[in-house]
Amino acid sequence: MNVENAVYPRGEQLGPLMAVKDGPIVMVNLLKFRDKAQYKDGRATTLSGREAYNLYAEKMVPFVTARGGRIIFSSDVKSLVIGQVDDMWDVVALMEYPSSSAFAEIAMSPEVAGFGVHREAGLAGQLLIRC
């Protein structure tokens, strides 16, 4: 099995969510942070990747909550019990959204793009799994 962390979905991954008319979904987030945050605009920073991502999360969680979603669970990854990966993720988080289309609308909103710079600066990559 090949595993590829990414920071953004490919168009063919996110686009179909807009057309899905389903009930609540849960997104499993497997997050891998950079050692040091790297902002695209080149700004100097002493933030770690985790610290930059936390700036994003501080705004994203209430943004999602105001639109009917919620955080179900979040924790540092402690150990791998079954299987093998070359590089373990740092955090797992479960986020519930009212529907696939609600998730897509939230993810593509201009407000999220504004504070999403911290997510991009902090993440080395992630897996996002729709359940």
N, CA, C and O atoms as CSV, one atom per row, in Angstrom:
chain,resi,resn,atom,element,x,y,z
A,1,MET,N,N,0.845,-1.173,0.000
A,1,MET,CA,C,0.000,0.000,0.000
A,1,MET,C,C,0.895,1.242,0.000
A,1,MET,O,O,1.830,1.352,0.792
A,2,ASN,N,N,0.590,2.157,-0.892
A,2,ASN,CA,C,1.316,3.417,-0.967
A,2,ASN,C,C,0.524,4.476,-0.198
A,2,ASN,O,O,-0.682,4.610,-0.405
A,3,VAL,N,N,1.177,5.219,0.674
A,3,VAL,CA,C,0.537,6.291,1.429
A,3,VAL,C,C,1.203,7.597,1.042
A,3,VAL,O,O,2.425,7.725,1.111
A,4,GLU,N,N,0.394,8.571,0.634
A,4,GLU,CA,C,0.931,9.879,0.259
A,4,GLU,C,C,0.202,10.957,1.044
A,4,GLU,O,O,-0.985,11.200,0.824
A,5,ASN,N,N,0.912,11.603,1.960
A,5,ASN,CA,C,0.351,12.744,2.664
A,5,ASN,C,C,0.251,13.906,1.694
A,5,ASN,O,O,1.091,14.040,0.804
A,6,ALA,N,N,-0.755,14.745,1.849
A,6,ALA,CA,C,-0.912,15.938,1.020
A,6,ALA,C,C,-1.469,17.046,1.897
A,6,ALA,O,O,-1.999,16.789,2.978
A,7,VAL,N,N,-1.346,18.273,1.427
A,7,VAL,CA,C,-1.896,19.412,2.163
A,7,VAL,C,C,-3.248,19.813,1.576
A,7,VAL,O,O,-4.129,20.261,2.311
A,8,TYR,N,N,-3.423,19.658,0.263
A,8,TYR,CA,C,-4.677,19.995,-0.396
A,8,TYR,C,C,-5.186,18.809,-1.207
A,8,TYR,O,O,-4.394,18.007,-1.703
A,9,PRO,N,N,-6.517,18.696,-1.344
A,9,PRO,CA,C,-7.063,17.622,-2.179
A,9,PRO,C,C,-6.875,17.952,-3.655
A,9,PRO,O,O,-6.754,19.117,-4.033
A,10,ARG,N,N,-6.854,16.928,-4.468
A,10,ARG,CA,C,-6.896,17.118,-5.914
A,10,ARG,C,C,-8.347,17.420,-6.272
A,10,ARG,O,O,-9.258,17.008,-5.554
A,11,GLY,N,N,-8.572,18.126,-7.362
A,11,GLY,CA,C,-9.920,18.514,-7.778
A,11,GLY,C,C,-10.879,17.351,-7.854
A,11,GLY,O,O,-12.037,17.465,-7.452
A,12,GLU,N,N,-10.404,16.234,-8.366
A,12,GLU,CA,C,-11.281,15.067,-8.497
A,12,GLU,C,C,-11.638,14.461,-7.142
A,12,GLU,O,O,-12.561,13.650,-7.060
A,13,GLN,N,N,-10.932,14.833,-6.088
A,13,GLN,CA,C,-11.244,14.320,-4.763
A,13,GLN,C,C,-12.307,15.169,-4.074
A,13,GLN,O,O,-13.198,14.621,-3.424
A,14,LEU,N,N,-12.237,16.482,-4.199
A,14,LEU,CA,C,-13.144,17.374,-3.480
A,14,LEU,C,C,-14.410,17.682,-4.273
A,14,LEU,O,O,-15.493,17.769,-3.693
A,15,GLY,N,N,-14.293,17.847,-5.564
A,15,GLY,CA,C,-15.426,18.233,-6.402
A,15,GLY,C,C,-16.677,17.404,-6.224
A,15,GLY,O,O,-17.751,17.980,-6.054
A,16,PRO,N,N,-16.603,16.083,-6.254
A,16,PRO,CA,C,-17.820,15.266,-6.129
A,16,PRO,C,C,-18.562,15.439,-4.801
A,16,PRO,O,O,-19.749,15.122,-4.731
A,17,LEU,N,N,-17.914,15.922,-3.767
A,17,LEU,CA,C,-18.594,16.111,-2.488
A,17,LEU,C,C,-19.736,17.117,-2.593
A,17,LEU,O,O,-20.731,17.009,-1.876
A,18,MET,N,N,-19.591,18.091,-3.482
A,18,MET,CA,C,-20.611,19.131,-3.616
A,18,MET,C,C,-21.950,18.548,-4.080
A,18,MET,O,O,-23.007,19.086,-3.751
A,19,ALA,N,N,-21.906,17.458,-4.838
A,19,ALA,CA,C,-23.129,16.886,-5.402
A,19,ALA,C,C,-23.768,15.835,-4.499
A,19,ALA,O,O,-24.907,15.433,-4.735
A,20,VAL,N,N,-23.061,15.390,-3.480
A,20,VAL,CA,C,-23.572,14.323,-2.621
A,20,VAL,C,C,-24.631,14.885,-1.681
A,20,VAL,O,O,-24.402,15.887,-1.003
A,21,LYS,N,N,-25.787,14.235,-1.645
A,21,LYS,CA,C,-26.875,14.639,-0.745
A,21,LYS,C,C,-27.026,13.563,0.329
A,21,LYS,O,O,-27.913,12.714,0.245
A,22,ASP,N,N,-26.173,13.606,1.316
A,22,ASP,CA,C,-26.189,12.599,2.369
A,22,ASP,C,C,-26.379,13.270,3.717
A,22,ASP,O,O,-26.504,14.492,3.801
A,23,GLY,N,N,-26.400,12.480,4.751
A,23,GLY,CA,C,-26.517,12.989,6.105
A,23,GLY,C,C,-25.152,13.315,6.667
A,23,GLY,O,O,-24.199,13.525,5.916
A,24,PRO,N,N,-25.052,13.357,7.988
A,24,PRO,CA,C,-23.788,13.695,8.633
A,24,PRO,C,C,-22.639,12.772,8.203
A,24,PRO,O,O,-22.830,11.580,7.963
A,25,ILE,N,N,-21.461,13.356,8.117
A,25,ILE,CA,C,-20.246,12.601,7.814
A,25,ILE,C,C,-19.212,12.908,8.885
A,25,ILE,O,O,-19.282,13.935,9.560
A,26,VAL,N,N,-18.265,12.014,9.028
A,26,VAL,CA,C,-17.121,12.233,9.919
A,26,VAL,C,C,-15.868,12.173,9.067
A,26,VAL,O,O,-15.689,11.260,8.262
A,27,MET,N,N,-15.009,13.153,9.254
A,27,MET,CA,C,-13.719,13.187,8.567
A,27,MET,C,C,-12.635,12.783,9.560
A,27,MET,O,O,-12.485,13.396,10.617
A,28,VAL,N,N,-11.882,11.745,9.205
A,28,VAL,CA,C,-10.726,11.317,9.981
A,28,VAL,C,C,-9.535,12.099,9.444
A,28,VAL,O,O,-9.191,11.978,8.268
A,29,ASN,N,N,-8.912,12.891,10.287
A,29,ASN,CA,C,-7.750,13.697,9.927
A,29,ASN,C,C,-6.504,13.067,10.539
A,29,ASN,O,O,-6.404,12.960,11.761
A,30,LEU,N,N,-5.566,12.655,9.716
A,30,LEU,CA,C,-4.257,12.190,10.187
A,30,LEU,C,C,-3.266,13.273,9.803
A,30,LEU,O,O,-2.992,13.479,8.620
A,31,LEU,N,N,-2.732,13.963,10.794
A,31,LEU,CA,C,-1.926,15.165,10.573
A,31,LEU,C,C,-0.448,14.919,10.842
A,31,LEU,O,O,-0.077,14.305,11.843
A,32,LYS,N,N,0.386,15.406,9.935
A,32,LYS,CA,C,1.842,15.368,10.099
A,32,LYS,C,C,2.345,16.804,10.013
A,32,LYS,O,O,2.136,17.480,9.006
A,33,PHE,N,N,3.009,17.267,11.069
A,33,PHE,CA,C,3.466,18.658,11.117
A,33,PHE,C,C,4.904,18.810,10.629
A,33,PHE,O,O,5.722,17.897,10.738
A,34,ARG,N,N,5.178,19.983,10.094
A,34,ARG,CA,C,6.567,20.352,9.777
A,34,ARG,C,C,7.291,20.608,11.099
A,34,ARG,O,O,6.660,20.942,12.102
A,35,ASP,N,N,8.584,20.456,11.097
A,35,ASP,CA,C,9.344,20.811,12.295
A,35,ASP,C,C,9.223,22.309,12.562
A,35,ASP,O,O,9.018,22.731,13.700
A,36,LYS,N,N,9.352,23.109,11.497
A,36,LYS,CA,C,9.252,24.562,11.590
A,36,LYS,C,C,8.247,25.036,10.549
A,36,LYS,O,O,8.268,24.581,9.405
A,37,ALA,N,N,7.368,25.950,10.945
A,37,ALA,CA,C,6.364,26.480,10.014
A,37,ALA,C,C,7.047,27.141,8.827
A,37,ALA,O,O,8.092,27.776,8.965
A,38,GLN,N,N,6.434,26.980,7.654
A,38,GLN,CA,C,6.943,27.583,6.414
A,38,GLN,C,C,5.791,28.281,5.710
A,38,GLN,O,O,4.923,27.634,5.124
A,39,TYR,N,N,5.791,29.606,5.772
A,39,TYR,CA,C,4.744,30.393,5.134
A,39,TYR,C,C,5.115,30.693,3.689
A,39,TYR,O,O,6.260,31.035,3.393
A,40,LYS,N,N,4.135,30.564,2.784
A,40,LYS,CA,C,4.366,30.809,1.355
A,40,LYS,C,C,4.820,32.228,1.069
A,40,LYS,O,O,5.570,32.466,0.122
A,41,ASP,N,N,4.361,33.182,1.893
A,41,ASP,CA,C,4.724,34.579,1.652
A,41,ASP,C,C,6.122,34.914,2.161
A,41,ASP,O,O,6.568,36.058,2.061
A,42,GLY,N,N,6.815,33.912,2.709
A,42,GLY,CA,C,8.202,34.110,3.141
A,42,GLY,C,C,8.366,34.805,4.473
A,42,GLY,O,O,9.488,35.154,4.840
A,43,ARG,N,N,7.299,35.016,5.208
A,43,ARG,CA,C,7.417,35.722,6.482
A,43,ARG,C,C,8.340,34.963,7.438
A,43,ARG,O,O,8.357,33.733,7.467
A,44,ALA,N,N,9.083,35.707,8.197
A,44,ALA,CA,C,9.941,35.109,9.212
A,44,ALA,C,C,9.073,34.627,10.365
A,44,ALA,O,O,8.132,35.307,10.773
A,45,THR,N,N,9.395,33.462,10.878
A,45,THR,CA,C,8.625,32.930,11.995
A,45,THR,C,C,9.486,32.019,12.843
A,45,THR,O,O,10.408,31.369,12.352
A,46,THR,N,N,9.172,31.985,14.111
A,46,THR,CA,C,9.823,31.034,15.014
A,46,THR,C,C,8.861,29.918,15.395
A,46,THR,O,O,9.181,29.078,16.236
A,47,LEU,N,N,7.675,29.907,14.774
A,47,LEU,CA,C,6.664,28.911,15.103
A,47,LEU,C,C,7.052,27.525,14.607
A,47,LEU,O,O,7.646,27.375,13.539
A,48,SER,N,N,6.712,26.528,15.389
A,48,SER,CA,C,6.811,25.154,14.905
A,48,SER,C,C,5.625,24.911,13.975
A,48,SER,O,O,4.690,25.711,13.935
A,49,GLY,N,N,5.664,23.824,13.239
A,49,GLY,CA,C,4.526,23.471,12.401
A,49,GLY,C,C,3.267,23.270,13.215
A,49,GLY,O,O,2.187,23.710,12.818
A,50,ARG,N,N,3.401,22.610,14.347
A,50,ARG,CA,C,2.247,22.384,15.226
A,50,ARG,C,C,1.674,23.709,15.720
A,50,ARG,O,O,0.455,23.879,15.743
A,51,GLU,N,N,2.529,24.648,16.115
A,51,GLU,CA,C,2.049,25.943,16.602
A,51,GLU,C,C,1.307,26.707,15.503
A,51,GLU,O,O,0.273,27.322,15.764
A,52,ALA,N,N,1.830,26.672,14.281
A,52,ALA,CA,C,1.147,27.335,13.166
A,52,ALA,C,C,-0.199,26.673,12.905
A,52,ALA,O,O,-1.199,27.365,12.715
A,53,TYR,N,N,-0.240,25.344,12.894
A,53,TYR,CA,C,-1.492,24.630,12.681
A,53,TYR,C,C,-2.498,24.963,13.781
A,53,TYR,O,O,-3.690,25.090,13.504
A,54,ASN,N,N,-2.045,25.104,15.004
A,54,ASN,CA,C,-2.945,25.436,16.115
A,54,ASN,C,C,-3.586,26.816,15.923
A,54,ASN,O,O,-4.722,27.028,16.347
A,55,LEU,N,N,-2.871,27.761,15.287
A,55,LEU,CA,C,-3.466,29.067,14.967
A,55,LEU,C,C,-4.647,28.873,14.010
A,55,LEU,O,O,-5.678,29.532,14.142
A,56,TYR,N,N,-4.485,27.970,13.058
A,56,TYR,CA,C,-5.571,27.615,12.138
A,56,TYR,C,C,-6.723,26.955,12.904
A,56,TYR,O,O,-7.879,27.344,12.740
A,57,ALA,N,N,-6.412,25.967,13.731
A,57,ALA,CA,C,-7.442,25.208,14.447
A,57,ALA,C,C,-8.251,26.105,15.376
A,57,ALA,O,O,-9.454,25.901,15.538
A,58,GLU,N,N,-7.604,27.099,15.992
A,58,GLU,CA,C,-8.303,28.018,16.895
A,58,GLU,C,C,-9.432,28.752,16.184
A,58,GLU,O,O,-10.422,29.123,16.816
A,59,LYS,N,N,-9.297,28.968,14.880
A,59,LYS,CA,C,-10.342,29.639,14.109
A,59,LYS,C,C,-11.252,28.637,13.400
A,59,LYS,O,O,-12.447,28.884,13.238
A,60,MET,N,N,-10.687,27.513,12.980
A,60,MET,CA,C,-11.464,26.549,12.203
A,60,MET,C,C,-12.528,25.852,13.040
A,60,MET,O,O,-13.658,25.684,12.580
A,61,VAL,N,N,-12.194,25.447,14.251
A,61,VAL,CA,C,-13.159,24.705,15.072
A,61,VAL,C,C,-14.418,25.541,15.315
A,61,VAL,O,O,-15.515,25.027,15.097
A,62,PRO,N,N,-14.322,26.802,15.753
A,62,PRO,CA,C,-15.557,27.576,15.927
A,62,PRO,C,C,-16.267,27.863,14.594
A,62,PRO,O,O,-17.493,27.967,14.557
A,63,PHE,N,N,-15.511,27.989,13.519
A,63,PHE,CA,C,-16.101,28.204,12.198
A,63,PHE,C,C,-16.973,27.006,11.806
A,63,PHE,O,O,-18.090,27.176,11.316
A,64,VAL,N,N,-16.455,25.805,12.027
A,64,VAL,CA,C,-17.204,24.581,11.720
A,64,VAL,C,C,-18.403,24.452,12.655
A,64,VAL,O,O,-19.503,24.117,12.216
A,65,THR,N,N,-18.194,24.713,13.929
A,65,THR,CA,C,-19.269,24.599,14.924
A,65,THR,C,C,-20.433,25.530,14.588
A,65,THR,O,O,-21.594,25.147,14.735
A,66,ALA,N,N,-20.134,26.739,14.143
A,66,ALA,CA,C,-21.174,27.707,13.788
A,66,ALA,C,C,-21.982,27.256,12.573
A,66,ALA,O,O,-23.057,27.793,12.308
A,67,ARG,N,N,-21.469,26.279,11.838
A,67,ARG,CA,C,-22.149,25.764,10.642
A,67,ARG,C,C,-22.668,24.342,10.840
A,67,ARG,O,O,-22.906,23.612,9.877
A,68,GLY,N,N,-22.838,23.966,12.102
A,68,GLY,CA,C,-23.473,22.699,12.407
A,68,GLY,C,C,-22.554,21.511,12.578
A,68,GLY,O,O,-23.029,20.394,12.784
A,69,GLY,N,N,-21.238,21.721,12.499
A,69,GLY,CA,C,-20.282,20.632,12.686
A,69,GLY,C,C,-19.776,20.595,14.113
A,69,GLY,O,O,-20.149,21.417,14.950
A,70,ARG,N,N,-18.924,19.630,14.367
A,70,ARG,CA,C,-18.338,19.553,15.712
A,70,ARG,C,C,-17.079,18.691,15.676
A,70,ARG,O,O,-16.913,17.822,14.820
A,71,ILE,N,N,-16.208,18.962,16.628
A,71,ILE,CA,C,-15.040,18.109,16.814
A,71,ILE,C,C,-15.465,16.979,17.759
A,71,ILE,O,O,-16.010,17.222,18.836
A,72,ILE,N,N,-15.208,15.758,17.337
A,72,ILE,CA,C,-15.571,14.591,18.138
A,72,ILE,C,C,-14.406,14.159,19.014
A,72,ILE,O,O,-14.596,13.790,20.173
A,73,PHE,N,N,-13.195,14.205,18.457
A,73,PHE,CA,C,-12.030,13.671,19.163
A,73,PHE,C,C,-10.778,14.241,18.523
A,73,PHE,O,O,-10.727,14.450,17.311
A,74,SER,N,N,-9.772,14.491,19.345
A,74,SER,CA,C,-8.459,14.887,18.856
A,74,SER,C,C,-7.413,14.443,19.872
A,74,SER,O,O,-7.599,14.612,21.077
A,75,SER,N,N,-6.302,13.871,19.377
A,75,SER,CA,C,-5.254,13.406,20.280
A,75,SER,C,C,-3.944,13.265,19.521
A,75,SER,O,O,-3.928,13.035,18.312
A,76,ASP,N,N,-2.856,13.406,20.248
A,76,ASP,CA,C,-1.560,13.034,19.690
A,76,ASP,C,C,-1.568,11.536,19.418
A,76,ASP,O,O,-2.179,10.768,20.161
A,77,VAL,N,N,-0.891,11.126,18.356
A,77,VAL,CA,C,-0.735,9.702,18.067
A,77,VAL,C,C,0.334,9.170,19.006
A,77,VAL,O,O,1.435,9.716,19.071
A,78,LYS,N,N,0.018,8.119,19.725
A,78,LYS,CA,C,0.935,7.559,20.723
A,78,LYS,C,C,1.819,6.453,20.152
A,78,LYS,O,O,3.028,6.450,20.378
A,79,SER,N,N,1.225,5.513,19.412
A,79,SER,CA,C,2.015,4.418,18.847
A,79,SER,C,C,1.197,3.703,17.785
A,79,SER,O,O,-0.024,3.846,17.719
A,80,LEU,N,N,1.874,2.946,16.972
A,80,LEU,CA,C,1.255,2.116,15.948
A,80,LEU,C,C,1.156,0.697,16.491
A,80,LEU,O,O,2.166,0.107,16.874
A,81,VAL,N,N,-0.050,0.148,16.528
A,81,VAL,CA,C,-0.277,-1.162,17.127
A,81,VAL,C,C,-0.276,-2.265,16.065
A,81,VAL,O,O,0.253,-3.351,16.302
A,82,ILE,N,N,-0.862,-1.994,14.902
A,82,ILE,CA,C,-0.894,-2.960,13.806
A,82,ILE,C,C,-0.426,-2.258,12.539
A,82,ILE,O,O,-0.802,-1.114,12.285
A,83,GLY,N,N,0.386,-2.933,11.752
A,83,GLY,CA,C,0.844,-2.391,10.481
A,83,GLY,C,C,2.192,-1.725,10.594
A,83,GLY,O,O,2.880,-1.829,11.610
A,84,GLN,N,N,2.558,-1.032,9.518
A,84,GLN,CA,C,3.856,-0.368,9.474
A,84,GLN,C,C,3.783,0.831,8.546
A,84,GLN,O,O,3.243,0.738,7.444
A,85,VAL,N,N,4.314,1.933,8.983
A,85,VAL,CA,C,4.463,3.132,8.161
A,85,VAL,C,C,5.862,3.666,8.384
A,85,VAL,O,O,6.448,3.477,9.450
A,86,ASP,N,N,6.392,4.331,7.378
A,86,ASP,CA,C,7.742,4.881,7.497
A,86,ASP,C,C,7.788,6.092,8.427
A,86,ASP,O,O,8.762,6.287,9.154
A,87,ASP,N,N,6.733,6.901,8.399
A,87,ASP,CA,C,6.719,8.132,9.183
A,87,ASP,C,C,5.344,8.283,9.819
A,87,ASP,O,O,4.356,8.488,9.114
A,88,MET,N,N,5.271,8.185,11.121
A,88,MET,CA,C,4.004,8.217,11.854
A,88,MET,C,C,3.401,9.616,11.826
A,88,MET,O,O,4.132,10.607,11.825
A,89,TRP,N,N,2.072,9.704,11.802
A,89,TRP,CA,C,1.381,10.974,11.923
A,89,TRP,C,C,1.512,11.476,13.354
A,89,TRP,O,O,1.775,10.703,14.275
A,90,ASP,N,N,1.324,12.790,13.527
A,90,ASP,CA,C,1.456,13.407,14.845
A,90,ASP,C,C,0.137,13.463,15.605
A,90,ASP,O,O,0.113,13.282,16.822
A,91,VAL,N,N,-0.953,13.711,14.899
A,91,VAL,CA,C,-2.265,13.898,15.531
A,91,VAL,C,C,-3.330,13.211,14.699
A,91,VAL,O,O,-3.248,13.169,13.472
A,92,VAL,N,N,-4.334,12.671,15.383
A,92,VAL,CA,C,-5.555,12.193,14.731
A,92,VAL,C,C,-6.708,13.018,15.292
A,92,VAL,O,O,-6.794,13.242,16.500
A,93,ALA,N,N,-7.593,13.469,14.402
A,93,ALA,CA,C,-8.765,14.235,14.820
A,93,ALA,C,C,-9.974,13.760,14.028
A,93,ALA,O,O,-9.875,13.464,12.837
A,94,LEU,N,N,-11.118,13.691,14.705
A,94,LEU,CA,C,-12.379,13.335,14.065
A,94,LEU,C,C,-13.286,14.554,14.094
A,94,LEU,O,O,-13.608,15.075,15.161
A,95,MET,N,N,-13.695,15.006,12.913
A,95,MET,CA,C,-14.596,16.157,12.785
A,95,MET,C,C,-15.882,15.694,12.121
A,95,MET,O,O,-15.851,15.022,11.091
A,96,GLU,N,N,-17.012,16.055,12.714
A,96,GLU,CA,C,-18.307,15.727,12.124
A,96,GLU,C,C,-18.859,16.962,11.417
A,96,GLU,O,O,-18.769,18.080,11.925
A,97,TYR,N,N,-19.431,16.737,10.235
A,97,TYR,CA,C,-20.054,17.791,9.436
A,97,TYR,C,C,-21.489,17.377,9.144
A,97,TYR,O,O,-21.780,16.183,9.087
A,98,PRO,N,N,-22.403,18.345,8.955
A,98,PRO,CA,C,-23.800,18.003,8.688
A,98,PRO,C,C,-23.994,17.166,7.421
A,98,PRO,O,O,-24.931,16.371,7.341
A,99,SER,N,N,-23.111,17.342,6.431
A,99,SER,CA,C,-23.209,16.606,5.169
A,99,SER,C,C,-21.905,16.777,4.397
A,99,SER,O,O,-21.062,17.600,4.756
A,100,SER,N,N,-21.751,15.998,3.345
A,100,SER,CA,C,-20.574,16.137,2.474
A,100,SER,C,C,-20.547,17.513,1.824
A,100,SER,O,O,-19.492,18.143,1.739
A,101,SER,N,N,-21.710,17.983,1.363
A,101,SER,CA,C,-21.738,19.292,0.715
A,101,SER,C,C,-21.427,20.411,1.716
A,101,SER,O,O,-20.788,21.400,1.356
A,102,ALA,N,N,-21.875,20.262,2.975
A,102,ALA,CA,C,-21.538,21.262,4.003
A,102,ALA,C,C,-20.032,21.294,4.226
A,102,ALA,O,O,-19.443,22.368,4.352
A,103,PHE,N,N,-19.406,20.115,4.276
A,103,PHE,CA,C,-17.949,20.061,4.412
A,103,PHE,C,C,-17.284,20.802,3.265
A,103,PHE,O,O,-16.400,21.630,3.486
A,104,ALA,N,N,-17.706,20.507,2.032
A,104,ALA,CA,C,-17.083,21.132,0.858
A,104,ALA,C,C,-17.259,22.643,0.887
A,104,ALA,O,O,-16.323,23.379,0.572
A,105,GLU,N,N,-18.446,23.117,1.261
A,105,GLU,CA,C,-18.684,24.558,1.334
A,105,GLU,C,C,-17.794,25.207,2.391
A,105,GLU,O,O,-17.257,26.292,2.170
A,106,ILE,N,N,-17.638,24.548,3.530
A,106,ILE,CA,C,-16.762,25.072,4.579
A,106,ILE,C,C,-15.322,25.110,4.084
A,106,ILE,O,O,-14.644,26.130,4.207
A,107,ALA,N,N,-14.859,24.002,3.528
A,107,ALA,CA,C,-13.464,23.900,3.090
A,107,ALA,C,C,-13.118,24.904,2.003
A,107,ALA,O,O,-11.971,25.340,1.908
A,108,MET,N,N,-14.096,25.277,1.179
A,108,MET,CA,C,-13.820,26.176,0.058
A,108,MET,C,C,-14.205,27.629,0.348
A,108,MET,O,O,-14.154,28.466,-0.554
A,109,SER,N,N,-14.583,27.938,1.569
A,109,SER,CA,C,-15.013,29.301,1.879
A,109,SER,C,C,-13.825,30.264,1.916
A,109,SER,O,O,-12.721,29.883,2.303
A,110,PRO,N,N,-14.060,31.505,1.513
A,110,PRO,CA,C,-12.987,32.515,1.548
A,110,PRO,C,C,-12.440,32.759,2.952
A,110,PRO,O,O,-11.251,33.035,3.116
A,111,GLU,N,N,-13.309,32.658,3.972
A,111,GLU,CA,C,-12.847,32.865,5.348
A,111,GLU,C,C,-11.814,31.813,5.731
A,111,GLU,O,O,-10.792,32.132,6.340
A,112,VAL,N,N,-12.079,30.565,5.376
A,112,VAL,CA,C,-11.135,29.490,5.683
A,112,VAL,C,C,-9.833,29.699,4.912
A,112,VAL,O,O,-8.752,29.440,5.440
A,113,ALA,N,N,-9.930,30.161,3.682
A,113,ALA,CA,C,-8.716,30.450,2.908
A,113,ALA,C,C,-7.860,31.500,3.620
A,113,ALA,O,O,-6.632,31.436,3.582
A,114,GLY,N,N,-8.516,32.463,4.266
A,114,GLY,CA,C,-7.780,33.513,4.970
A,114,GLY,C,C,-6.939,32.990,6.114
A,114,GLY,O,O,-5.753,33.310,6.205
A,115,PHE,N,N,-7.528,32.192,6.990
A,115,PHE,CA,C,-6.743,31.676,8.113
A,115,PHE,C,C,-6.094,30.331,7.791
A,115,PHE,O,O,-5.308,29.810,8.582
A,116,GLY,N,N,-6.423,29.779,6.636
A,116,GLY,CA,C,-5.813,28.518,6.202
A,116,GLY,C,C,-4.325,28.626,5.910
A,116,GLY,O,O,-3.651,27.606,5.767
A,117,VAL,N,N,-3.802,29.846,5.818
A,117,VAL,CA,C,-2.358,30.003,5.600
A,117,VAL,C,C,-1.562,29.351,6.726
A,117,VAL,O,O,-0.451,28.866,6.510
A,118,HIS,N,N,-2.132,29.342,7.923
A,118,HIS,CA,C,-1.453,28.717,9.066
A,118,HIS,C,C,-1.464,27.191,8.943
A,118,HIS,O,O,-0.497,26.531,9.323
A,119,ARG,N,N,-2.544,26.639,8.420
A,119,ARG,CA,C,-2.637,25.194,8.172
A,119,ARG,C,C,-1.568,24.780,7.169
A,119,ARG,O,O,-0.829,23.819,7.382
A,120,GLU,N,N,-1.507,25.523,6.081
A,120,GLU,CA,C,-0.534,25.218,5.034
A,120,GLU,C,C,0.902,25.358,5.540
A,120,GLU,O,O,1.762,24.548,5.195
A,121,ALA,N,N,1.162,26.374,6.351
A,121,ALA,CA,C,2.507,26.590,6.877
A,121,ALA,C,C,2.908,25.508,7.858
A,121,ALA,O,O,4.083,25.155,7.955
A,122,GLY,N,N,1.933,24.978,8.588
A,122,GLY,CA,C,2.230,24.024,9.638
A,122,GLY,C,C,2.276,22.563,9.222
A,122,GLY,O,O,2.996,21.762,9.818
A,123,LEU,N,N,1.502,22.219,8.191
A,123,LEU,CA,C,1.412,20.816,7.810
A,123,LEU,C,C,2.489,20.381,6.829
A,123,LEU,O,O,2.735,21.040,5.818
A,124,ALA,N,N,3.123,19.264,7.145
A,124,ALA,CA,C,3.960,18.599,6.158
A,124,ALA,C,C,3.045,17.808,5.221
A,124,ALA,O,O,3.378,17.591,4.056
A,125,GLY,N,N,1.890,17.379,5.738
A,125,GLY,CA,C,0.902,16.667,4.957
A,125,GLY,C,C,-0.126,16.026,5.868
A,125,GLY,O,O,0.004,16.039,7.091
A,126,GLN,N,N,-1.159,15.460,5.240
A,126,GLN,CA,C,-2.194,14.804,6.012
A,126,GLN,C,C,-2.935,13.814,5.136
A,126,GLN,O,O,-2.850,13.858,3.908
A,127,LEU,N,N,-3.657,12.931,5.781
A,127,LEU,CA,C,-4.662,12.105,5.129
A,127,LEU,C,C,-6.002,12.578,5.690
A,127,LEU,O,O,-6.134,12.804,6.893
A,128,LEU,N,N,-6.984,12.724,4.818
A,128,LEU,CA,C,-8.320,13.107,5.219
A,128,LEU,C,C,-9.263,12.049,4.664
A,128,LEU,O,O,-9.400,11.899,3.450
A,129,ILE,N,N,-9.910,11.320,5.561
A,129,ILE,CA,C,-10.711,10.155,5.181
A,129,ILE,C,C,-12.168,10.416,5.528
A,129,ILE,O,O,-12.502,10.647,6.690
A,130,ARG,N,N,-13.048,10.379,4.506
A,130,ARG,CA,C,-14.473,10.615,4.715
A,130,ARG,C,C,-15.143,9.307,5.146
A,130,ARG,O,O,-14.982,8.270,4.502
A,131,CYS,N,N,-15.895,9.377,6.243
A,131,CYS,CA,C,-16.620,8.208,6.760
A,131,CYS,C,C,-18.098,8.562,6.894
A,131,CYS,O,O,-18.897,7.725,7.313
